[in-house]
């Protein structure tokens, strides 16, 4: 697999936010895949990662440029110039540079910060501001099949519609915890129905399940999916701490995920498909 090869597909949006109220939903993995999708088209991409400093290691190298915003700064926002907006100045600066640099921006919002994010959108009139900059954006709300996660996604979509009505939205159904398939009348089936009602006509993409915990095994080893796919089996086996047969199976599983997820992302990120307000 080569991620550096340029293709002739339709251009992609300028700004993508990936958000979820819960944690361990596969949000960062999806943000990484989005970055690689841009690089496959030959477009530079900046990844904004908002995360605890305790979890910061080296740059992931999934993007041409990486901006790190410590999550701990959110707790001291009230004492900082500009409050939360000031804390997120590096992110806003990257967005302001889009029209000049041509670089796309992918924002990986941390779990549990939905309230902060909505506060920032309201304070900055975010949807109107990015439209005035001619920045084509998409806010992607991620959920698993958990009733709790679907309820969180439902509430977040409703809040986004109220606070930033001109910001295009998409719903990502992650197979990380299993398929979205339950008996009629079950708690999960009813939660999904409510979620779909809240989503209305916005684009929905399905992120497939990876069997064998291949994605989690790579994440635990601090290994990006693309890097895993490019390694030979012997090297990958050593890195993951497994035997070569398990490494081979791991590559097969994540290669299928990579292809299907990329196809799903194109459906919502290509400008020709996106519902970008005029």
N, C-alpha and C positions, 0 to 999 in steps of 0.2 A: 504494500500500500504506500502511495506517495501522497503527501499532503501539500506539496509545494507546486504541483502542476496546476496551471491556470486553465480554466474552462471558459466556455462561451455562453454560460447560462445567463439568465436575466439578472440584472444588478440587485443587490440586497439592500435592506433598510440601513439607515445611518446609525440608529441607536436602538439597542435591545436591553430591556431590564428583565431579569429573572428573579422572581420573588416567591416566597412561601412563608406562612406564619410558623410552621413547624420546622423541626430540624431532622437531619438524616433522611431527607426525601430524595436526594440525588440532584439537588439544585446546582451545586458547584460543578458536578460532572456534566450536567446539561450546558451550563455556561461555557465550560471548556470545549464541548463539542461545537457550540455556536462559533467560538473563536476559530476553531480549525476550519469550519465551513467558510468563513471569510478568507482565510489564508489559502484555501483551495481555489478560490476565485481570483487570487492575486491581490486582494485589497488589504491594505494595512489595517490592523485592528488593535485597539487599546482595551485592556480588561481592567475594570475597576473592581477591586476585591475589598469588601468591608467585612472584617473578621477580627476576632480577638488576637491581640499580639502574642498570646500564649501559643497560638496555633500557627503563627507565621514561621515559615522556613525560608527557603530561597524562592525566587520567582519561578513560576510553573513552566515558563517558556512556551505556553500555549498561544501567547499573543506577541505582537511586535513590541508592545510596551505594556507594563503592568503598574497600576497605581494601587497602593495599599492604604486603606483608611482604617486605623485602629478602632475597633468597636468600643473600647474603653473610653474613647473621647466623647461618646454619646452621653456618658454619665456626667461629664463636666461641661456639657454644651451651654448650660445657663450662664456660666462664668466666662464664656468665650465670645469674642466679637462676632456678631451675626448668629449666635446660637447654633442650632443644628445646621442651618444653611452654611455658616462659617466652617463648621467641622467638615462639611462635604465640599469645600471649595475646590480641592483637586479634581473631584468628579465634574463639577460644573465647568471648570476650566477646560477639561478634555472635551466636553460637549460643545463649548463655545468655539473650539478649534476645528470642529468637523467641517464647516463650510470652506475653510482655508486649507486644511491639511488633507482632506479627503479620507481620513482615517475613520473607520467605524468605531463605535464604543459599545462594549458589552458590560453591563453592571450586574454584579453578583451580590444581591442584597442578602444579609444574614437572616437566619430564622429568628423569629421572636421580635422583629423590629417593625412590624406592619404599622403600628401607631406612629412611630417616628417617620416612616416613609410617607404616610398620608399627611402628616403635619408639614413636611417639607414640600410636598406637591401643592398643598394649599397656600403656604407662605410665599411660594415663588410663582404662583399661577403657571405651573409647569407646562401644562398642555398648550396654553396660549403663547407662552414664551418660546417653546421649541418650534411651534408653527410659524412664529414671526421670523425665526432663524432659517426657515425652510429645511429643518431637520426632520427626516422621516423616521418616526419612532414606533416602538411596540412594547407594551408592558405584558409580560408573560407570567401568568399565575399558575404555579405548579401544585399538584396534589397527588397523593396516592389514593388507594381504594379504602383507606381508613375513614370511617364515618367522621371522626374528629377532624381529619385533614380536609375532607370534602366540605364540612361545615365552615371551616376557616376560609377556604377558597371562595365559598359562596358569599360570605360576609365581605371579604376583601374586594371581590368583583363589584358588589353593590356599592361599596364605599368609593371605589375608583370611579364608577359611573357618576356619582354625585360630585366628587371633588375635582375630577379631571375629565369631564365628559368628551373632550376633543382628543384625548389620548387613546389611540387604538389599543385594544386589549386582545389577548388570546388566552385560552385555557389549555394547559398541558396535563394530560392524564398519564402519570408515571406508573409503569408496571412494576416498580421496585418492590412493592409489598404484595403483588399478585394482580390478577385480572379484575376488571370491573364487570363482574358477572355473578349475580346473586339471584336467589329465588324471589319472585314477586312478593311484595309486602314485607320483605326483611328490612331491618334498620338501614343497611348499606344501600339497598335498592332505592329506598325513599330518600336517602341523603343525596344519591346521585341524581334523582329526578329533580330535587330542589336546586341542585347545583346547575343542571342543564337549563332549568328555567331562568336562573339568575344570569347564566351566560348568554342566553338568547341566541342571536345570530352571529356572535363573534366566532372567529376560527377556533377549532379544537384540534389538537394534535395528540397522537398517542405515542408515548415513549415505551418501547417494548421491554418486557421482562428479560433479564439475563439470567439464565440458569447457572447453577454452580457457584453463585456469589462471585463471579469473575470480576465484576466492577469493584466490589468491596475489597477483594483481595489485592487488586492493583492499588486502590486508594490507601489501604493499610500499609503497603510497601512504599508509599510516596511516589507512585509511578503513574504518570499520565497515560490514558488509554492509547493515544497515538504512539507514544514511546514503546508501549508494550507490543503493539502491532508490528513495529519496525524491528524488534529484537529477534535474534535467532532463539530457538527453543532452549538451547543449553544455557544461554545467558539469562533468559527470562526465568528459567527454573531456579537458578541461583538467587536471582533478585527476589523472587516470591517465596523462596524457601520450600519449594515443592519438587517432585520428580518431573522428568522431562515429559512424561505422558500427560500429567496434569497441566503442565505449561502449554502443551499443544492444544488440549481441550479448551483451556482458557482463551487462547487466541481465536479459536473457532467461534466461541460464544460471543466475544466482544466484537469480532469482525462483523457478525450478523447484526448486532446491536448498532454498530457504527453506521452501516449502510442504511438500515431502516430508519434510524433516527435522523440521519442526514436528509433522507427523502421527505420525512415528515416536516422537518424544519424549513425546507425549501418551500413547502406549501404555504407557509405563513410569513416567511422572511423575504421572499422575492417581491420586488416592488409591484410587479404586474398583478400579483394576487392580493397584496395588502390593501386593507381598507383605510388608506391614509386620507384624512380630511383635507379638503381643498384650502 
